[in-house]
Amino acid sequence: MSRSSRSPRRRLAQIAALTALTMAGAACGNSLSDDEAGSDGGLKIGLVVPASGVYEPLGVDMTRGFELYLDQNDGQLGGQDVEVVKADEGEGPDTGVPATTKLASQDQVSALVGIVNSATALGVKDVVTQSKVPLIVANAGADDLADGSPYIWRTSFTNGAVGASLGEEVAQAADGPVYMIAADYAAGKEFVAGFKEAFEAAGGDVAGEAYTPFGTTNDWQPFLSKIQNTDASAVYAFYAGAEAVNFVKQYQSFGLSEDLPLYGPGFLTEGGVLTAQGDAAEGVRTSLHYSNLIDSPENKEFVDAYTEAYDEAPTVYSVQAYDAAAVLDAAIAEADGTDGESVAKALAGVGEIESPRGTWSFDEDHNPDQTYFLREVQAVDGGFGNGVLEPLTD
């Protein structure tokens, strides 16, 4: 997910400039020997997540997930003591690209973990590849991030895959056409495109489609009125953060939740967003690869440990970073050294990962091949949670 109020052309120009300026620094790292890069100098892992700005809560969850794995494994990955070097991604590439580049080139880390913002992830692709430092993306979901680079891996999701996982379910459950609405930016359009393709392939009919101004929409009444005046029998929506809170609350207060079931990617009702939505979200159905209510021994153990450590339930962001540590643990244990190139080669041999989300593995594009679950917001222990109804994919 990305955030920007500037034009796409200006944003792309800024990313290109940042990348060009930092590539020289990254190239300096290529002149170092493997020993200097980490084989004899210990194992350093760079953790780059938002420590400030609108995405700070996600950064907190990701840091906790990563550190919990280390705590459970005596501070080691692959039998090596780990030094974690942290950097603040901030809200986007203006801060995220320089922060990531410094970790890769100057701090000489063996691998990088994190990245919330898709624009940041796209902006550092060339940097990490030239520096030969693997990046384990633990959130950013841009569909076109994977490009065959042996140094870019993802433990999270792709926007299109999350959307597509819900398409057939909604086509079968809806009594008629479905209206689609999302924030007007790259992630919003990818979530809708993935859903729409799978939905129509399963025989679903579209009642309409709308994109709301990203980051500036506070009143959804004009859009909800338009939906009400169509023949829609259900609504598919993608929003995240404060927009998700406001949209779901207004959807209920406008009276649509009584007649039109609301579906969306799991970020619509995840973590602190659901807490803020309260009973307005009850009954909303979403698709995601994790819920802290998954009924499995592995997840119950994870939830208990996480809750004991942080006095809060884990989120999908926590699990994605927890699994990034698990992936590195498996790769470093088999790697010929702790330099980035050796770790990257070992990542290609990592097989199935036993995770709180269930068993998953990397596909040929280095994205997770994982199960998506149909979730429904339900009353749980005096609050609300995303109850798991059934798996949507195998």
Rosetta blueprint (number, residue, H / E / L):
1 M L
2 S L
3 R L
4 S L
5 S L
6 R L
7 S L
8 P H
9 R H
10 R H
11 R H
12 L H
13 A H
14 Q H
15 I H
16 A H
17 A H
18 L H
19 T H
20 A H
21 L H
22 T H
23 M H
24 A H
25 G H
26 A H
27 A H
28 C H
29 G H
30 N H
31 S L
32 L L
33 S L
34 D H
35 D H
36 E H
37 A H
38 G H
39 S H
40 D L
41 G L
42 G L
43 L E
44 K E
45 I E
46 G E
47 L E
48 V E
49 V E
50 P L
51 A L
52 S L
53 G L
54 V L
55 Y L
56 E H
57 P H
58 L H
59 G H
60 V H
61 D H
62 M H
63 T H
64 R H
65 G H
66 F H
67 E H
68 L H
69 Y H
70 L H
71 D H
72 Q H
73 N L
74 D L
75 G L
76 Q E
77 L E
78 G L
79 G L
80 Q E
81 D E
82 V E
83 E E
84 V E
85 V E
86 K E
87 A E
88 D E
89 E L
90 G L
91 E L
92 G L
93 P H
94 D H
95 T H
96 G H
97 V H
98 P H
99 A H
100 T H
101 T H
102 K H
103 L H
104 A H
105 S H
106 Q L
107 D L
108 Q L
109 V L
110 S L
111 A E
112 L E
113 V E
114 G E
115 I L
116 V L
117 N L
118 S H
119 A H
120 T H
121 A H
122 L H
123 G H
124 V L
125 K H
126 D H
127 V H
128 V H
129 T H
130 Q H
131 S H
132 K L
133 V L
134 P L
135 L E
136 I E
137 V E
138 A L
139 N L
140 A L
141 G L
142 A L
143 D L
144 D L
145 L L
146 A L
147 D L
148 G L
149 S L
150 P L
151 Y L
152 I E
153 W E
154 R E
155 T L
156 S L
157 F L
158 T L
159 N H
160 G H
161 A H
162 V H
163 G H
164 A H
165 S H
166 L L
167 G H
168 E H
169 E H
170 V H
171 A H
172 Q H
173 A H
174 A L
175 D L
176 G L
177 P L
178 V E
179 Y E
180 M E
181 I E
182 A E
183 A E
184 D L
185 Y L
186 A H
187 A H
188 G H
189 K H
190 E H
191 F H
192 V H
193 A H
194 G H
195 F H
196 K H
197 E H
198 A H
199 F H
200 E H
201 A H
202 A L
203 G L
204 G L
205 D L
206 V E
207 A E
208 G E
209 E E
210 A E
211 Y E
212 T E
213 P L
214 F L
215 G L
216 T L
217 T L
218 N L
219 D L
220 W L
221 Q H
222 P H
223 F H
224 L H
225 S H
226 K H
227 I H
228 Q H
229 N L
230 T L
231 D L
232 A L
233 S L
234 A E
235 V E
236 Y E
237 A E
238 F E
239 Y L
240 A L
241 G H
242 A H
243 E H
244 A H
245 V H
246 N H
247 F H
248 V H
249 K H
250 Q H
251 Y H
252 Q H
253 S H
254 F L
255 G L
256 L H
257 S H
258 E H
259 D L
260 L L
261 P L
262 L E
263 Y E
264 G E
265 P E
266 G H
267 F H
268 L H
269 T H
270 E L
271 G L
272 G H
273 V H
274 L H
275 T H
276 A H
277 Q H
278 G H
279 D H
280 A H
281 A H
282 E L
283 G L
284 V L
285 R E
286 T E
287 S E
288 L E
289 H L
290 Y L
291 S L
292 N L
293 L L
294 I L
295 D L
296 S L
297 P H
298 E H
299 N H
300 K H
301 E H
302 F H
303 V H
304 D H
305 A H
306 Y H
307 T H
308 E H
309 A H
310 Y H
311 D L
312 E L
313 A L
314 P L
315 T L
316 V H
317 Y H
318 S H
319 V H
320 Q H
321 A H
322 Y H
323 D H
324 A H
325 A H
326 A H
327 V H
328 L H
329 D H
330 A H
331 A H
332 I H
333 A H
334 E H
335 A L
336 D L
337 G L
338 T L
339 D L
340 G H
341 E H
342 S H
343 V H
344 A H
345 K H
346 A H
347 L H
348 A L
349 G L
350 V L
351 G L
352 E L
353 I E
354 E E
355 S E
356 P L
357 R L
358 G E
359 T E
360 W E
361 S E
362 F E
363 D L
364 E L
365 D L
366 H L
367 N L
368 P E
369 D E
370 Q L
371 T L
372 Y L
373 F E
374 L E
375 R E
376 E E
377 V E
378 Q E
379 A E
380 V E
381 D L
382 G L
383 G E
384 F E
385 G E
386 N E
387 G E
388 V E
389 L E
390 E E
391 P E
392 L L
393 T L
394 D L
